[in-house]
Structure formats: C-alpha cells, structure tokens
Amino acid sequence: MTDRKQGGGSATGGGAGSGGGIAIGRMTGGAVAAGDRAQAENHAERAAHQAERTGSHTERAGRDAHPGTGLVPVPAESPGHGGVVVGELSGGAVAAGRQARAVDSSREVMAVPPELLEAVAELRRQLPLLVRAEGDGVDAVGDELAGLEEEARRTGRTQRGRLVRLRALLSSGTTAAGGLASAATVAETAGRLLA
C-alpha cells in the first residue's frame, strides 16, 4: 500500500503552492508531515533489533519484492517537484515543504541481560575503593552505571546511547575505573549487545 500526502492536504500546514508531498511504500513507525512550515517529530521509544521480527504476511511480501535486501520497493508515483519518496520508513522523521522541519528524538532501548546487570552492580560496589584524582572520570562512570541499573531494574531495558557512552568511558583509558576487571566485563557485555 502506498500512502500519498500532498502538501495542500496535510493537517500540519499546506496550501496552494506548498509543493511536493510524500510517497511512502511502507511505514511502520516514525513521523511524516508535508506542507508549508510542516513539522514531523518522532519521540518514540523503540526496541532494538526490530528488523529481526518475522512480520505480517504483508510485510514479508514487501521484503520479497527485493529478495535478499529486506526492503520494499520505492513507490512508482512521484509526489511532484520538491517531494520525498521513501520505500520503507520504520522510524525517524520526514518533512517536505517550504520551511518544513523534521526532528527525530526517538530512543532505541535494549533489553538488559542478567549478566550485564550483575557486572554493573559489581563495578558500582568497586568504584568507592579507587584512589581518586581530579578529572579521573570515575564520577561519569558512576553516573552512567547508576542510570543503567535504575532503568534496568525498573523496566528491564536501557537506552542504547547509555551503553555506547558507558563502553566508551570504560574502554578509552581515560578513567581510573577502566582498569578494574568488572569494568572490562561491563564493556565487553555492552559491546556484544551493541553489535
């Protein structure tokens, strides 16, 4: 199915001469707006590795349109001058039109396995034992660990960005905490999740 929204028909703006429009082959998430000063904002929280799901019959048929790529075809209809054509949109934001604005503030969240939660708790217990110096990075590590542990205990998940920051802090050699065995375990487990 192809959704087609001309600039003049959008609820977020439009009018004669707004040009373009947006044609999408399949949309399973995200935000879209067309027209003068149109705004599309995506603030969704999405689970990591959604692409691994098998999907509905319609979704499988779309993937079969381009065997081996997992992509649906780009719509054949052109939305007109200044328009946007998207084969598949599963997140993000798209806006078309004069002074249009697209903002993707979505967050990818990941399940936290028990071994990561155990390693985080162990590292948090060890941090106070370190000899501290100004600018040692231990506070930044402690803040990320506390946030990860609180979020994981409450929801079973954490933000992908938090794992990226934590792994970078522990692997960069810029923090005293990076030399602890538990820090290596946290960084390795986070790296496997991010791969």
N, C-alpha and C positions, 0 to 999 in steps of 0.2 A: 504494500500500500504506500502511496506517495502522498504526503501532506503538502499542500501548496498554499502559502500565505502571501498574498500580495501586500505591498506596503500600505495601500489605502484601506485594507480590511482589518488591520491589526487593532486590537483593543488598546495597545500601548502607544498609539500615535498613528501617524499616517496622513493621508490626504492626497490630493492630486499632486502628481509630480514628485512623490517621495521616492519613486524608482525602485527597481529591483524586486525583491521578495526573497523568499527562502524556499527551496525544494529539498526535502529530506526523504531518503529511501526508507529508513527505519530509525525511529527514535525510542530509546529505552531509558533515557534519563537526560538531565541537563535542562537548559533554558534557552528559549528562542524568542526573538522579538523582531518585528520589521516595521519600518516607517520612520518618519522624521522624529528625531530625539527618542527613538525606541530604546528601551533598556531591558536587557536579559540578564538576570542574576541567578546563579546557581549556588545555593548554600547547603546542598545535600551532604549527608554523611553516607558514604558508600563503602561496602565491604570489599576488601582486596580480593583479587583473583575472580571477579565476577565472570570473566570470559570463559572460565573453565566449566561453567554450568552448561548442561546439555541444551536447555532452552525448549521452547514450544515447537510444534510442528512448523509453524510459520517461520520462526527464527532459523530452524535447521534448513528450511527451504531457501531462505535468503543466503545462508552461508554456502549452500550448494550452488548458488549462482556463480560463484567464483571459487571452484574447488581448490582446496589447499590454502586459501587465504583467510577464510572465516569472514569475509566481507560481503555485504550486499552490493548490488550494482548501484552506481550513481544514477539518479533519475534522468531519463532521456529529455524530459521537458526542461527548458531553460526558464528561469524566473524573470529574465529580462535584464537589461543593462543595469549594472550595479548590484545584481542579486548574488546570492550564495547558493551553491549546490553542494549537498552533503550526502554521501552514500549511507553512512551509519553514524548516529550520534548516541553515545551511551553515557555521556556526562559532559561537563563543560558548559560553555555559553556561546551563543552565536547571535549577532545582531546585524541587521542590514538596514541601511537608510542614512540620510543626511544626519550627521551628529549622533548617530546611534552608538550605544555603549554596551559592551558585553563584559561581565565580571564573573569569573569562576572562583568562588570561595569555598568550593566543596572540599571535604576532607576524606581521605581514604583511611579507613580503620582496619585493623588486622587483629585476628584472634591471638591471644597471648597464651602460649602453651605453658603447662605447669613448670617445666624445666627452666624457662626464662624467668618466671615469677620467683622461683626458688633462688636462682642466681642473683636476681635483683635484690631480694631480701638479704642474702649473704653479703653482697657488696655494701649495702647500706649499713649493715652491722660493722663492717670493717673500716668504713670511712673515718669514724672518730678516732681510730687508732693511728692514723697517719700523722706524721710531723708536718705541721702546716707552715706555709710561707705565703707572703703576699703574691697574688696572681697565680696561685698553684692550680687553679681550675677545679678544685675539689667542690666548691660551692655549686658551680654549674652542673657538675656530675650529680651531686646530691639532689639538686632541684629536679633534674630530669628523671632520676630514679624514683623520687617521691611521687612525681606526677604519673609516671608509668604504673607504679604499684597501686596507687589510689584508683586510677582509672580502670586497671585490670581487675582489681578486687570488686569494684562496683559493677562493671559491665562485662568483664571477660575479654575486653578488647583494648587497643590503644591506637593512637594516631600513627600513621606511617612516618610522618615528619619527626615525631618524637624518637622513634627508633633510629632514623637516619642521624639525627643530632647526637644521640647517645653513642652510637657506634663511632661517629667521627671523633667525639671527645675522647673516647677510650682508646682509639687506635692511632691518634695523631701524635702521641708522645708529648703533648703539651700539658698534661695533667699528671699530678703525682699518683692519682688513683689508677692510671693505666697500667702500672706495674704489678698490680695485685692479680692473683690467679683468678679470683672471682670476676674481675673486670674483663679478663680475656674470655671467660665463659659467657658473660653478658654480650660482649662484642661479637663473638662467634655465633651465638644463638640468634642475635638480632640480624647478623649478616645472612644467615640461612633463611630467615623469614622474608628478608628484603629481596632475595634472589629470585 
